[in-house]
Amino acid sequence: MKTHILLVEDDVASRFGFIHFFSREGYAITEATGIAEATEAIAGQRFDAVILDNNLPDGNGIDFISTVRTYDGTVPIIIITGTADIPLAVEAMQRGADNFLTKPVDNAGLSAFLKKTLEIGVLKRRVVARQRLEKQEEMFWGNSAAMRQAFDLARIAAESDSPVLLTGETGTGKGMIAKWIHRNSSRSDNEFVEVNCSCLRGELLAREIFGNARGAFTSADQDRKGLLDIADRGTLFLDEIGDMGLEVQAQFLKVLEEKTYRRLGDVKLLRSNFRLICATNREIANLLKKGLFRQDLLFRINLITIAIPPLRQRMEDLPAIIAAILRSLGRDDTSVGPEIMALLRGYTWPGNFRELHNVLERAHLLARGGSLLPAYFFGLNGAAAPLPASAAPVPRPLKPLDMQQIQQALDEADGCVEKAAALLNVSRATLYRRLKQNGE
């Protein structure tokens, strides 16, 4: 795939010379004659670098740097100006430019500058990606036969660029495995972008995936990038894809077939070179029989299928998993006593790894740095112990539904409509209806 450069230059002769030279060098060039055109270009696609003239007919290039950074914080920027002004160069670097050149520009010199600047961009993206991934939980595979098979398939997936489908019950670690595949793939220096298809439905999910153009609906006051934009050259993780509606399935299938898409309310075709990983806790075969999932989409997403076993089927890994979780919680004593271990082994773990993590974290908090006691593991005898009344979440009634409170609930629920509806003490259908009425 060619390195894509955004060239912002109003002088016809200079622009022609740059385009002719860099095209022969093997770069793909998108040209803009001013800030307005450049803004439209940077909002529509991702670039590897921006070459920006400072003196433009509709503004200064230095002022445009902040606009570029709002869309892409890592894209390298070269500022070109007609005067050798040191204070101007300092200001450009302070605003976020990576290099500064004065006219007349020697093409060979600019080419060398560009190569160095592209290296800076790669390093920036690598640092940002690593910082995000280093915050993720430790991945423990275990020694059970089922997990060894899952690990072998995940390693094959990491070495390829093929779509992956992760199946398994809720809480088995499908999201962690998706991150592991991305982290160990050739795309690890770029974004890992995820969305839970059970939290957003219909048009809300389509807007999240595809983005929207300004004016696409009532509250769309600006162009908004979708996850396909952000995942370009990285990985798009669609969690709980079995809950994706048929209409969005059809739209997404078209993306997979043609490698192009449109933002909602826009006619412009965009491209995204993303790697796809999907996960579901539902039986896709049953969804196919009921007509709730497209068979042609399934063929596209399950080239590599990895089945993650529930925790109750890998109890031989339990001691090592517990030790790994306790280490992640900062405990020096990474083992538990025989009485606690017997209690943990005797439980069926319907919430799987996620539930085990929560139980251990709760016990760790109750211990306040002391020893873990059996009393801290209440609720594992087949029925969960009720929380104290003071700890139980209290839904807030809305009379009538207020959009400010709705937005606050969505923020607290990290955008998950189902959780927000529970906080608001309304049904999910009621919340969807109110969001649709307000163009959300």
KEMAR-451626 format. One line per 4 residues: their letters; for each residue x, y, z of N, C-alpha, C. Coordinates in pm, whole numbers. Layout:
<nodes>
a> X/Y/Z/X/Y/Z/X/Y/Z  ...
</nodes>
This chain:
<nodes>
mkth> 85/-119/0/0/0/0/89/125/0  59/222/-90/142/341/-103/131/432/19  243/501/48/241/603/151/162/722/99  65/770/177/-29/872/131/3/1006/196
illv> 27/1107/111/67/1240/157/-44/1340/125  -75/1427/222/-163/1541/196/-74/1663/170  -84/1718/49/-6/1836/9/-98/1957/7  -71/2056/92/-152/2177/99/-66/2293/47
eddv> -93/2334/-77/-10/2435/-145/-97/2508/-246  -102/2643/-238/-189/2719/-330/-119/2758/-458  15/2761/-460/89/2798/-581/87/2683/-681  33/2712/-801/12/2606/-901/144/2542/-942
asrf> 245/2623/-970/373/2570/-1017/440/2483/-910  441/2534/-786/503/2456/-677/429/2326/-655  295/2333/-658/215/2212/-636/241/2109/-745  246/2154/-869/271/2063/-981/407/1997/-966
gfih> 508/2077/-928/643/2021/-912/650/1917/-802  586/1945/-689/583/1848/-579/514/1718/-620  397/1733/-683/319/1615/-720/395/1530/-821  457/1596/-921/532/1522/-1023/649/1447/-961
ffsr> 721/1513/-870/838/1449/-809/798/1333/-718  702/1357/-627/667/1255/-529/590/1138/-589  520/1164/-698/452/1053/-767/554/957/-826  663/1014/-882/770/929/-934/842/854/-822
egya> 841/913/-702/904/847/-586/816/736/-528  693/722/-580/606/614/-535/504/652/-429  490/782/-400/392/827/-302/257/852/-368  151/834/-292/17/876/-334/-8/1015/-278
itea> -52/1109/-362/-66/1249/-322/-212/1292/-331  -262/1353/-223/-389/1424/-226/-357/1572/-214  -405/1654/-309/-370/1795/-309/-485/1881/-259  -449/1991/-192/-546/2089/-146/-485/2227/-166
tgia> -567/2324/-206/-516/2458/-234/-535/2554/-119  -603/2508/-12/-626/2594/102/-671/2515/223  -698/2587/331/-733/2522/457/-868/2452/449  -965/2511/378/-1097/2450/367/-1089/2313/299
eate> -1017/2308/186/-1001/2180/116/-921/2081/200  -819/2131/268/-736/2043/351/-816/1985/467  -904/2067/527/-988/2018/638/-1080/1907/591  -1140/1926/474/-1228/1822/419/-1151/1694/393
aiag> -1028/1708/343/-946/1589/313/-906/1514/440  -860/1588/542/-813/1524/664/-928/1462/742  -1050/1516/724/-1166/1459/790/-1214/1332/721  -1178/1319/593/-1230/1207/515/-1143/1084/513
qrfd> -1012/1099/538/-925/983/534/-799/1006/616  -723/899/631/-602/907/712/-481/921/622  -386/1007/661/-265/1030/583/-142/989/663  -35/960/588/91/924/652/173/1047/687
avil> 148/1158/616/219/1283/643/143/1398/579  168/1519/630/108/1641/575/221/1738/542  226/1784/416/318/1890/375/235/2016/359  265/2119/437/173/2231/455/243/2363/432
dnnl> 198/2436/328/248/2572/306/188/2663/413  266/2758/464/215/2843/571/123/2953/520  156/3013/404/78/3124/351/-26/3073/252  -150/3066/296/-258/3012/214/-366/3119/196
pdgn> -443/3108/90/-542/3215/63/-649/3229/171  -680/3123/245/-786/3131/346/-732/3114/489  -604/3142/510/-550/3136/646/-404/3096/649  -349/3082/771/-211/3041/790/-201/2892/817
gidf> -101/2829/758/-81/2686/778/-56/2651/923  16/2739/995/46/2712/1136/-83/2698/1217  -181/2783/1185/-309/2775/1256/-383/2645/1225  -354/2587/1108/-421/2463/1066/-365/2340/1138
istv> -247/2354/1198/-185/2239/1266/-277/2182/1373  -340/2271/1452/-428/2223/1559/-547/2146/1504  -597/2187/1385/-706/2114/1321/-662/1973/1283  -542/1965/1225/-488/1833/1189/-477/1744/1312
rtyd> -430/1801/1422/-408/1722/1544/-539/1673/1606  -650/1746/1584/-777/1698/1638/-824/1572/1566  -783/1558/1441/-821/1437/1365/-719/1325/1381  -593/1360/1391/-487/1259/1402/-371/1317/1482
gtvp> -354/1266/1603/-251/1320/1690/-111/1276/1657  -95/1179/1565/38/1124/1537/88/1152/1396  3/1204/1307/48/1225/1169/159/1330/1166  272/1301/1100/381/1399/1093/347/1515/998
iiii> 393/1636/1035/360/1758/960/488/1832/926  502/1869/798/613/1953/752/555/2088/710  603/2196/772/559/2332/737/659/2392/639  608/2454/530/693/2523/432/653/2670/429
tgta> 751/2759/438/722/2902/436/817/2974/342  777/3094/300/859/3167/205/971/3246/268  973/3255/400/1078/3334/468/1147/3249/574  1277/3274/591/1355/3204/694/1337/3279/826
dipl> 1225/3259/889/1187/3331/1010/1201/3237/1130  1303/3257/1213/1329/3167/1325/1214/3166/1426  1161/3283/1468/1046/3280/1561/927/3202/1503  905/3215/1370/797/3143/1306/822/2993/1312
avea> 948/2953/1289/984/2811/1296/962/2756/1436  1001/2834/1537/982/2791/1676/834/2775/1707  753/2873/1660/609/2865/1686/548/2742/1618  593/2714/1496/541/2597/1424/571/2469/1499
mqrg> 692/2457/1552/729/2336/1626/651/2328/1756  628/2443/1820/550/2445/1944/405/2406/1919  353/2443/1803/214/2411/1768/196/2263/1733  308/2194/1702/296/2051/1672/354/2007/1540
adnf> 422/2098/1467/488/2057/1343/611/1973/1377  649/1887/1284/766/1800/1306/889/1849/1233  869/1927/1125/982/1982/1051/942/2114/988  1040/2198/956/1015/2332/904/1115/2359/792
ltkp> 1064/2398/674/1150/2426/559/1113/2562/500  1211/2628/434/1186/2756/368/1202/2741/217  1124/2821/143/1133/2821/-3/1253/2904/-47  1312/2873/-163/1274/2764/-253/1316/2628/-196
vdna> 1232/2528/-218/1254/2395/-162/1314/2305/-268  1427/2246/-234/1489/2146/-323/1416/2014/-305  1366/1956/-414/1286/1835/-405/1361/1719/-338  1488/1705/-372/1566/1597/-312/1580/1618/-161
glsa> 1602/1745/-122/1611/1775/21/1480/1751/92  1370/1790/27/1238/1767/85/1210/1617/98  1255/1540/-1/1236/1395/4/1306/1335/125  1430/1381/152/1504/1332/268/1433/1373/397
flkk> 1385/1498/401/1309/1545/516/1185/1460/537  1117/1428/427/992/1352/435/1018/1212/492  1124/1148/446/1155/1013/495/1180/1015/646  1255/1114/692/1281/1126/835/1152/1154/912
tlei> 1068/1240/853/942/1275/919/849/1155/926  847/1074/821/765/952/822/812/856/931  943/849/952/995/765/1060/946/815/1196  940/948/1211/887/1006/1336/742/964/1355
gvlk> 663/967/1246/523/927/1254/506/783/1297  589/695/1242/584/553/1280/614/537/1428  717/607/1476/753/598/1617/642/651/1707  578/762/1667/468/817/1744/355/717/1758
rrvv> 314/657/1644/204/561/1647/241/439/1729  368/399/1721/412/281/1797/404/309/1947  447/428/1988/443/463/2131/300/468/2181  211/534/2104/71/546/2145/6/410/2155
arqr> 30/324/2054/-30/191/2056/21/109/2173  151/116/2198/209/39/2309/155/87/2444  142/218/2458/90/271/2585/-51/221/2612  -133/214/2507/-268/165/2526/-268/17/2562
lekq> -189/-60/2489/-192/-205/2509/-127/-247/2640  -27/-169/2687/39/-204/2813/-55/-191/2932  -163/-114/2915/-261/-98/3022/-356/-217/3031  -351/-307/2932/-444/-419/2931/-402/-527/3030
eemf> -499/-609/3065/-473/-715/3163/-376/-820/3107  -306/-885/3198/-213/-990/3160/-289/-1107/3098  -234/-1163/2989/-299/-1276/2923/-239/-1406/2974  -324/-1491/3031/-277/-1622/3079/-353/-1730/3001
wgns> -277/-1815/2931/-340/-1915/2846/-372/-2044/2922  -284/-2087/3009/-309/-2211/3082/-258/-2333/3007  -277/-2450/3068/-222/-2575/3013/-328/-2678/2974  -455/-2643/2986/-559/-2738/2947/-553/-2760/2797
aamr> -598/-2879/2753/-591/-2914/2611/-668/-2815/2525  -787/-2772/2572/-869/-2679/2494/-799/-2544/2478  -733/-2497/2584/-665/-2368/2575/-536/-2376/2495  -470/-2491/2498/-352/-2508/2413/-392/-2501/2266
qafd> -507/-2560/2233/-556/-2554/2096/-594/-2410/2060  -658/-2340/2153/-694/-2200/2129/-569/-2115/2108  -463/-2142/2187/-339/-2067/2173/-275/-2091/2036  -274/-2217/1991/-216/-2249/1860/-288/-2175/1748
lari> -421/-2171/1757/-499/-2100/1655/-477/-1949/1663  -467/-1896/1785/-444/-1753/1803/-308/-1713/1746  -209/-1800/1764/-76/-1772/1709/-80/-1769/1556  -155/-1864/1495/-172/-1865/1350/-243/-1737/1304
aaes> -347/-1698/1381/-421/-1577/1348/-332/-1453/1354  -244/-1447/1454/-156/-1332/1470/-57/-1321/1354  -21/-1434/1295/75/-1435/1185/10/-1408/1051  -122/-1403/1047/-194/-1378/922/-273/-1249/934
dspv> -347/-1218/830/-432/-1099/830/-578/-1137/809  -609/-1265/834/-742/-1318/806/-842/-1281/915  -972/-1273/879/-1075/-1249/981/-1079/-1363/1083  -1106/-1328/1208/-1109/-1426/1317/-1244/-1416/1387
lltg> -1303/-1531/1420/-1425/-1536/1499/-1395/-1608/1630  -1414/-1538/1743/-1394/-1596/1875/-1530/-1632/1933  -1545/-1757/1976/-1672/-1801/2033/-1650/-1847/2177  -1753/-1834/2258/-1743/-1876/2397/-1839/-1799/2484
etgt> -1861/-1849/2604/-1953/-1785/2697/-1903/-1647/2740  -1993/-1569/2794/-1956/-1437/2847/-1852/-1453/2958  -1749/-1368/2952/-1648/-1368/3058/-1534/-1465/3039  -1527/-1534/2924/-1420/-1632/2904/-1289/-1570/2857
gkgm> -1290/-1440/2826/-1166/-1374/2786/-1152/-1352/2637  -1263/-1348/2565/-1255/-1329/2419/-1191/-1195/2384  -1226/-1090/2460/-1167/-959/2434/-1017/-957/2458  -973/-1025/2563/-829/-1031/2593/-754/-1105/2482
iakw> -815/-1211/2430/-750/-1287/2323/-745/-1204/2195  -851/-1128/2168/-851/-1039/2051/-736/-939/2061  -716/-880/2179/-605/-786/2199/-470/-857/2184  -462/-981/2233/-336/-1056/2221/-302/-1079/2074
ihrn> -401/-1116/1994/-379/-1138/1851/-329/-1009/1786  -394/-897/1817/-352/-769/1760/-210/-734/1805  -183/-750/1934/-53/-712/1991/61/-793/1929  31/-914/1885/135/-1001/1828/129/-1009/1676
ssrs> 55/-918/1614/42/-916/1469/126/-805/1409  131/-801/1276/206/-696/1207/138/-560/1219  16/-557/1270/-59/-432/1285/-48/-373/1426  39/-427/1507/43/-389/1649/81/-243/1672
dnef> 144/-178/1575/182/-38/1591/64/57/1565  -47/2/1519/-164/84/1489/-277/53/1588  -392/115/1565/-500/113/1663/-570/-23/1675  -608/-55/1798/-701/-165/1827/-831/-99/1869
vevn> -934/-114/1787/-1061/-43/1808/-1171/-146/1831  -1248/-129/1938/-1352/-227/1967/-1486/-159/1993  -1592/-234/1960/-1727/-189/1988/-1811/-311/2026  -1896/-295/2125/-1985/-403/2168/-2118/-386/2097
cscl> -2149/-480/2010/-2270/-470/1927/-2398/-491/2007  -2388/-540/2130/-2509/-558/2212/-2546/-430/2286  -2451/-336/2296/-2478/-210/2366/-2536/-105/2273  -2506/-114/2143/-2556/-19/2045/-2630/-96/1937
rgel> -2748/-51/1902/-2829/-121/1802/-2865/-28/1688  -2899/-88/1574/-2954/-14/1462/-2869/103/1419  -2932/219/1406/-2863/338/1355/-2753/384/1449  -2770/363/1580/-2665/402/1675/-2536/324/1648
lare> -2550/194/1621/-2433/111/1591/-2374/150/1456  -2460/176/1357/-2412/216/1224/-2333/346/1232  -2383/442/1312/-2311/569/1329/-2175/547/1394  -2170/456/1491/-2044/429/1560/-1942/367/1464
ifgn> -1988/277/1380/-1897/207/1289/-1858/293/1170  -1957/358/1107/-1931/428/981/-1903/577/1000  -1945/635/1113/-1933/778/1129/-2049/849/1059  -2048/981/1060/-2156/1053/994/-2105/1186/939
arga> -2175/1234/836/-2145/1365/779/-2224/1472/853  -2176/1593/844/-2247/1705/904/-2387/1717/842  -2489/1731/928/-2626/1744/879/-2696/1613/853  -2630/1499/884/-2692/1369/858/-2816/1349/943
ftsa> -2820/1411/1062/-2937/1410/1149/-2935/1537/1232  -3035/1554/1315/-3058/1682/1381/-2937/1735/1457  -2873/1651/1537/-2763/1698/1622/-2625/1682/1559  -2620/1644/1430/-2491/1625/1363/-2439/1759/1313
dqdr> -2367/1833/1400/-2320/1966/1364/-2181/1967/1303  -2120/1847/1289/-1990/1837/1224/-1967/1695/1174  -1871/1682/1082/-1833/1548/1037/-1775/1470/1154  -1809/1342/1160/-1760/1259/1271/-1703/1129/1217
kgll> -1580/1101/1252/-1517/977/1208/-1582/858/1276  -1592/748/1203/-1640/624/1261/-1523/533/1298  -1555/418/1353/-1451/325/1395/-1372/270/1276  -1436/264/1158/-1363/219/1040/-1251/316/1005
diad> -1274/446/1025/-1167/544/1003/-1051/519/1099  -1086/505/1226/-984/495/1331/-906/364/1320  -975/258/1275/-911/126/1267/-828/107/1140  -821/207/1055/-743/195/932/-600/153/964
rgtl> -555/43/905/-423/-19/923/-408/-88/1058  -512/-84/1138/-510/-153/1266/-612/-266/1267  -673/-288/1385/-767/-399/1403/-900/-345/1452  -1008/-393/1390/-1144/-362/1434/-1200/-486/1502
flde> -1238/-472/1629/-1292/-583/1707/-1440/-560/1732  -1525/-643/1671/-1669/-636/1690/-1709/-741/1793  -1728/-698/1917/-1767/-789/2023/-1918/-813/2017  -1959/-936/2048/-2101/-976/2044/-2164/-943/1910
igdm> -2098/-987/1802/-2150/-961/1668/-2281/-1033/1643  -2311/-1136/1722/-2438/-1207/1710/-2557/-1119/1742  -2535/-1006/1811/-2642/-913/1845/-2656/-801/1743  -2575/-803/1638/-2583/-699/1535/-2711/-719/1453
glev> -2785/-611/1431/-2909/-619/1354/-2885/-650/1208  -2987/-704/1141/-2973/-746/1001/-2939/-630/908  -2995/-512/936/-2969/-397/849/-2822/-358/854  -2766/-353/975/-2624/-318/988/-2537/-432/934
qaqf> -2581/-557/951/-2509/-670/892/-2493/-651/741  -2602/-612/675/-2598/-592/530/-2501/-481/493  -2503/-371/569/-2411/-261/543/-2266/-304/563  -2242/-380/669/-2104/-420/699/-2054/-524/600
lkvl> -2143/-612/553/-2104/-711/451/-2056/-640/326  -2121/-532/290/-2080/-456/172/-1940/-399/190  -1909/-356/312/-1775/-305/341/-1671/-416/320  -1700/-535/371/-1605/-646/360/-1585/-689/215
eekt> -1691/-679/136/-1683/-722/-4/-1610/-620/-91  -1638/-490/-69/-1587/-387/-157/-1472/-305/-99  -1446/-323/33/-1340/-250/102/-1363/-99/101  -1487/-57/77/-1521/84/81/-1648/103/163
yrrl> -1672/226/207/-1791/255/285/-1822/404/275  -1941/441/318/-1980/582/324/-2023/615/467  -1989/734/511/-2044/781/638/-2192/808/621  -2267/799/730/-2410/827/723/-2433/970/676
gdvk> -2520/984/577/-2551/1116/525/-2450/1169/426  -2356/1088/380/-2252/1133/289/-2254/1047/163  -2206/1102/52/-2200/1027/-75/-2056/987/-109  -1961/1042/-34/-1820/1017/-65/-1779/877/-20
llrs> -1714/803/-111/-1665/670/-77/-1531/681/-4  -1517/608/108/-1394/605/185/-1340/463/189  -1212/452/217/-1149/321/228/-1087/304/366  -1084/180/414/-1019/151/541/-952/14/532
nfrl> -824/12/555/-748/-113/551/-740/-170/693  -850/-229/740/-855/-280/876/-852/-433/877  -807/-487/989/-813/-632/1012/-933/-657/1105  -1013/-759/1075/-1137/-781/1148/-1126/-900/1243
icat> -1163/-876/1370/-1180/-983/1468/-1320/-968/1527  -1396/-1076/1532/-1532/-1074/1587/-1540/-1173/1703  -1637/-1151/1789/-1661/-1243/1901/-1810/-1252/1927  -1853/-1367/1978/-1993/-1383/2015/-2006/-1488/2124
nrei> -2106/-1466/2212/-2136/-1567/2314/-2262/-1645/2276  -2312/-1619/2155/-2433/-1685/2109/-2400/-1793/2007  -2492/-1890/1994/-2476/-1997/1895/-2515/-1942/1759  -2416/-1917/1673/-2444/-1860/1542/-2534/-1951/1460
anll> -2518/-2085/1477/-2601/-2180/1402/-2749/-2158/1432  -2782/-2133/1559/-2922/-2107/1595/-2970/-1974/1537  -2884/-1874/1535/-2922/-1745/1477/-2948/-1759/1327  -2869/-1844/1260/-2890/-1868/1117/-3026/-1931/1092
kkgl> -3061/-2031/1173/-3190/-2100/1157/-3307/-2004/1177  -3291/-1910/1270/-3400/-1816/1300/-3400/-1696/1205  -3304/-1691/1114/-3297/-1579/1021/-3246/-1451/1082  -3173/-1462/1194/-3123/-1344/1264/-2978/-1311/1231
frqd> -2916/-1397/1150/-2777/-1370/1111/-2759/-1415/967  -2689/-1334/890/-2669/-1362/747/-2560/-1466/728  -2591/-1567/649/-2493/-1673/625/-2375/-1621/544  -2401/-1528/449/-2291/-1475/369/-2195/-1392/454
llfr> -2248/-1326/559/-2159/-1253/650/-2077/-1351/733  -2139/-1459/777/-2066/-1560/855/-1949/-1615/775  -1969/-1640/646/-1861/-1691/561/-1744/-1593/557  -1774/-1463/572/-1669/-1362/563/-1590/-1347/693
inli> -1651/-1380/807/-1587/-1347/935/-1525/-1467/1006  -1553/-1589/958/-1509/-1706/1036/-1402/-1788/965  -1312/-1720/895/-1204/-1794/829/-1121/-1870/932  -1095/-1806/1046/-1031/-1873/1159/-1126/-1862/1278
tiai> -1174/-1975/1328/-1266/-1976/1441/-1194/-2034/1563  -1197/-1960/1673/-1132/-2004/1796/-1237/-2017/1905  -1257/-2138/1953/-1355/-2164/2060/-1285/-2154/2196  -1336/-2067/2283/-1278/-2048/2416/-1361/-2126/2516
pplr> -1303/-2224/2585/-1381/-2306/2678/-1419/-2228/2804  -1531/-2261/2867/-1567/-2197/2994/-1471/-2239/3105  -1465/-2161/3210/-1372/-2186/3320/-1395/-2321/3385  -1521/-2365/3395/-1553/-2493/3461/-1495/-2613/3386
qrme> -1456/-2593/3259/-1398/-2700/3180/-1245/-2695/3178  -1187/-2604/3253/-1041/-2593/3259/-996/-2570/3403  -1053/-2647/3495/-1024/-2628/3637/-880/-2661/3672  -812/-2739/3588/-671/-2767/3616/-586/-2640/3607
dlpa> -638/-2539/3535/-567/-2411/3523/-599/-2314/3637  -696/-2350/3723/-747/-2254/3821/-638/-2198/3913  -549/-2279/3974/-446/-2222/4063/-358/-2119/3993  -317/-2151/3869/-229/-2058/3797/-305/-1931/3757
iiaa> -432/-1944/3721/-513/-1826/3686/-529/-1737/3808  -557/-1798/3923/-572/-1720/4047/-443/-1645/4079  -330/-1714/4066/-201/-1649/4094/-177/-1531/4001  -213/-1547/3872/-194/-1439/3775/-281/-1318/3809
ilrs> -406/-1344/3848/-497/-1235/3883/-449/-1163/4008  -406/-1238/4109/-357/-1176/4231/-232/-1091/4205  -146/-1136/4116/-29/-1055/4079/-73/-923/4015  -175/-931/3928/-224/-810/3862/-286/-713/3961
lgrd> -334/-766/4076/-392/-681/4180/-286/-626/4276  -161/-665/4255/-52/-613/4336/-27/-688/4464  -73/-814/4472/-50/-892/4594/78/-974/4580  160/-970/4685/283/-1049/4684/254/-1197/4703
dtsv> 152/-1227/4787/116/-1367/4809/19/-1409/4698  72/-1479/4598/-8/-1512/4480/-71/-1650/4490  -95/-1697/4611/-163/-1826/4629/-268/-1810/4739  -361/-1903/4742/-466/-1901/4844/-460/-2033/4922
gpei> -516/-2031/5041/-515/-2151/5125/-604/-2262/5072  -585/-2385/5125/-662/-2500/5076/-812/-2486/5095  -855/-2420/5203/-999/-2404/5226/-1061/-2313/5119  -991/-2205/5088/-1040/-2113/4985/-1036/-2180/4848
mall> -927/-2254/4821/-915/-2321/4692/-1027/-2422/4672  -1061/-2496/4779/-1171/-2593/4770/-1303/-2521/4740  -1321/-2404/4799/-1442/-2325/4776/-1449/-2280/4630  -1334/-2233/4578/-1329/-2185/4440/-1345/-2299/4339
rgyt> -1289/-2414/4372/-1301/-2530/4282/-1444/-2586/4281  -1515/-2568/4389/-1650/-2624/4398/-1756/-2538/4334  -1719/-2421/4285/-1815/-2329/4224/-1815/-2348/4073  -1927/-2327/4007/-1938/-2354/3862/-1898/-2235/3775
wpgn> -1882/-2117/3830/-1835/-1997/3760/-1915/-1966/3633  -2042/-1933/3648/-2121/-1896/3530/-2070/-1771/3461  -2003/-1683/3539/-1945/-1562/3480/-1803/-1580/3433  -1748/-1701/3448/-1616/-1740/3397/-1504/-1652/3452
frel> -1404/-1624/3368/-1284/-1555/3411/-1318/-1418/3472  -1414/-1348/3411/-1450/-1214/3459/-1506/-1221/3601  -1589/-1322/3628/-1645/-1337/3761/-1537/-1372/3862  -1444/-1461/3824/-1334/-1497/3912/-1251/-1374/3946
hnvl> -1223/-1292/3846/-1145/-1170/3870/-1217/-1080/3969  -1349/-1063/3954/-1426/-978/4044/-1427/-1032/4187  -1441/-1165/4200/-1443/-1228/4333/-1309/-1207/4404  -1199/-1227/4331/-1067/-1209/4390/-1039/-1063/4422
erah> -1082/-973/4335/-1062/-830/4362/-1141/-787/4485  -1264/-838/4499/-1344/-804/4617/-1278/-855/4744  -1228/-980/4739/-1160/-1035/4857/-1034/-955/4889  -963/-913/4786/-841/-833/4806/-874/-701/4875
llar> -983/-637/4833/-1023/-510/4895/-1066/-529/5040  -1142/-636/5065/-1188/-663/5201/-1072/-696/5294  -968/-759/5240/-852/-798/5322/-769/-677/5366  -780/-565/5293/-706/-442/5327/-557/-468/5346
ggsl> -501/-547/5258/-358/-576/5265/-322/-695/5351  -419/-750/5425/-392/-866/5509/-415/-996/5434  -428/-1105/5508/-445/-1237/5448/-587/-1250/5390  -597/-1331/5285/-727/-1362/5227/-793/-1470/5313
lpay> -916/-1443/5358/-988/-1535/5446/-1110/-1593/5373  -1153/-1714/5409/-1272/-1774/5345/-1395/-1685/5355  -1405/-1605/5461/-1522/-1519/5479/-1535/-1414/5370  -1421/-1383/5304/-1425/-1281/5199/-1479/-1336/5067
ffgl> -1500/-1467/5061/-1546/-1531/4938/-1691/-1575/4951  -1774/-1490/5006/-1914/-1524/5027/-1988/-1528/4892  -2097/-1604/4889/-2180/-1611/4768/-2138/-1719/4670  -2043/-1807/4707/-1997/-1910/4614/-2056/-2047/4648
ngaa> -2161/-2050/4729/-2220/-2179/4767/-2344/-2211/4685  -2350/-2152/4564/-2462/-2183/4475/-2559/-2067/4461  -2560/-1976/4557/-2649/-1859/4547/-2571/-1736/4591  -2577/-1634/4510/-2501/-1513/4541/-2559/-1443/4664
aplp> -2471/-1399/4752/-2516/-1326/4870/-2560/-1187/4830  -2667/-1136/4890/-2713/-1002/4854/-2616/-895/4901  -2605/-790/4826/-2521/-678/4867/-2589/-600/4977  -2513/-536/5063/-2576/-445/5160/-2656/-338/5088
asaa> -2762/-293/5152/-2850/-197/5086/-2775/-72/5044  -2675/-32/5125/-2600/90/5094/-2514/76/4970  -2481/-51/4932/-2394/-72/4818/-2470/-95/4689  -2600/-121/4699/-2678/-151/4580/-2701/-25/4498
pvpr> -2686/-34/4363/-2710/84/4280/-2857/123/4280  -2882/251/4290/-3019/299/4295/-3054/363/4160  -3146/301/4083/-3184/362/3956/-3250/497/3981  -3233/588/3886/-3293/719/3904/-3414/731/3812
plkp> -3533/756/3866/-3651/770/3783/-3649/903/3708  -3699/903/3586/-3706/1024/3508/-3852/1057/3479  -3893/1175/3515/-4032/1214/3491/-4033/1358/3440  -4041/1379/3308/-4028/1280/3202/-3881/1255/3172
ldmq> -3851/1175/3068/-3712/1150/3031/-3646/1281/2991  -3533/1312/3053/-3461/1436/3029/-3331/1403/2954  -3305/1471/2841/-3191/1435/2757/-3058/1457/2828  -3052/1556/2917/-2927/1578/2990/-2898/1461/3082
qiqq> -3003/1409/3149/-2984/1293/3235/-2954/1167/3154  -3018/1157/3037/-2991/1043/2949/-2844/1042/2909  -2792/1160/2868/-2653/1168/2827/-2559/1136/2942  -2596/1181/3064/-2514/1151/3181/-2511/1001/3209
alde> -2629/937/3194/-2636/792/3216/-2554/717/3111  -2560/761/2985/-2481/698/2879/-2332/714/2905  -2292/831/2955/-2150/853/2987/-2105/759/3098  -2189/745/3203/-2155/656/3314/-2150/511/3271
adgc> -2232/475/3170/-2238/337/3122/-2144/313/3005  -2051/409/2979/-1955/397/2868/-2025/372/2735  -2141/436/2716/-2211/427/2589/-2301/307/2574  -2307/220/2675/-2389/98/2666/-2534/134/2698
veka> -2621/123/2598/-2761/162/2615/-2830/75/2719  -2797/-54/2720/-2861/-145/2814/-2833/-105/2959  -2706/-73/2988/-2669/-31/3124/-2729/105/3158  -2731/194/3058/-2788/327/3082/-2938/316/3113
aall> -3008/227/3042/-3151/209/3067/-3176/160/3209  -3088/70/3258/-3102/22/3395/-3081/134/3496  -2983/221/3469/-2959/334/3558/-3078/431/3560  -3142/445/3444/-3254/538/3432/-3388/477/3473
nvsr> -3385/346/3503/-3507/277/3546/-3614/278/3437  -3569/260/3311/-3663/250/3198/-3622/129/3115  -3711/86/3028/-3678/-26/2940/-3582/21/2831  -3510/-75/2775/-3416/-42/2668/-3491/15/2547
atly> -3610/-41/2518/-3691/7/2405/-3731/154/2424  -3768/188/2550/-3806/327/2579/-3689/422/2555  -3569/380/2600/-3452/465/2583/-3416/480/2437  -3421/370/2359/-3395/378/2215/-3494/474/2148
rrlk> -3622/464/2187/-3724/547/2126/-3696/695/2153  -3656/727/2278/-3629/866/2312/-3505/917/2238  -3403/834/2225/-3283/872/2152/-3314/900/2006  -3399/814/1948/-3436/831/1808/-3516/959/1788
qnge> -3604/990/1883/-3685/1113/1874/-3597/1237/1875  -3484/1228/1943/-3395/1343/1955/-3278/1338/1857  -3286/1243/1762/-3183/1236/1659/-3051/1187/1706  -3050/1112/1818/-2923/1063/1873/-2890/927/1814
</nodes>
